């Protein structure tokens, strides 16, 4: 039973798409942490932000070894944009509007469409 769960997760993590999703989540993290640097004047948040940025870029570059650059970059920024918007609205009290929700759904549709349109399932 464990093999039915673990093996697909390991394959997904080792895939370019899995790496790209993690890179996008790291982009979300550093983008949310960026304001805490207060213009790069706060040492700990600045160092944490830079570390997350570097890790995100490394994983993006790894995914780009297999995926086309345009698709990988668009998906990476889409994940980051969606993540920051959702966390901002949910936890940082940024306003939800119908237009904002519709636009976020368009980003989700665009990312999904790019994934489905890519014949590379690496």
N, C-alpha and C positions, 0 to 999 in steps of 0.2 A: 504493500500500500504506500509506504514511504517513497518508493522509487517512482510511483505514479505522480507524486507531487514534486519531489526534489529534482529529479532529472529534467523535467521541462523548465523549472526555474533556473537551473544551472545553464541549460542551453540558451535560455532567453538572456541571462546576464552576459554570457559569452558572445551574444549576437551584437551586431552593430546597433540594432534598434534598442536593445536593452541598455547598452552603454550610452546611447543618445538620450534616453529617458533619464538616466541618472545624471547626466551632464545638465539637462534641463532643470532638474530638481535642484542641483547645486547652483544654477544660475538664479533660480528663485530665491534661494537662501542668501546669496551675496547681494542681490538687489534689495532685499528686505533689510539687510544689515547695513547697507551703504549709508543711509541717513544717520545712523548711530556713530559714524566716524566723525561727524560734524566737520566736514570739509577736510578730512584726513588729519584732524588735530587730536583725536583720541587714539592712543596707541593700541590698546587691546582690540577694539572694534576694527581698527584699520588693518591690523595684522590678520585678524580672522577673515575679513572681507577679501584681502589679497590672497590668502590661502585658498578660500573657496573659489575665487576667480580662476586661479591657476589650475586647480583640480578640474573645474568645469571645462576650461579650454583644453586641457590634456585629453579629457574624455571625448570632447567634441572632435578633436583632431583624430583620435582613435577611430571614432565612428566614420569619419570622412575617408578613412582608408578603404572603406567598402561602399559607403553610400555617396551619391553625388553631392557635391558641396552645397549646391542651391537647396536641395531638399533637406539635408542635414541641418543647415543653418536656419532654414525656415521653421523646421520642427523644433529646434533648440530654442529659438526666440519665442515661438508659440507657447511652448511649455512654460518658459519663464514669464511671459506676459500673463498667461492664464493663472499661473500660480500666484504671482504678485497681486493680481486683481482680486482673486478669490480670498486670499488671506487678508488683503487690505479691507475688503468689504466685510469679511466675517469677524476679524479680530481687531482691526484698527478703526472701525466705525466709518469707513468710507461709504458714501451713499450708493445704494442700489437703485438704478433706474431701468425702465424697460429697455431703453436704447442700449444701455451698457450691457445688460444681460444678452440682448440679441447680438451685439457685436462680439461678445465673448463666445457665444454659440457659433458664430461664423468662424472664429479662430479654431475652435474645436473641429468644426467641419473641414476646415482647410488642412489642419494637421492630419486628420483621419484620411482625407482625400489624398494627400501626399504619400502617406503610408501605403494605401491601397493601390495607388498608381505606380508605385515603385516595383519593378519586376524583381528587384534584388530582395530576397528574404533572408539576408545574412544576419 
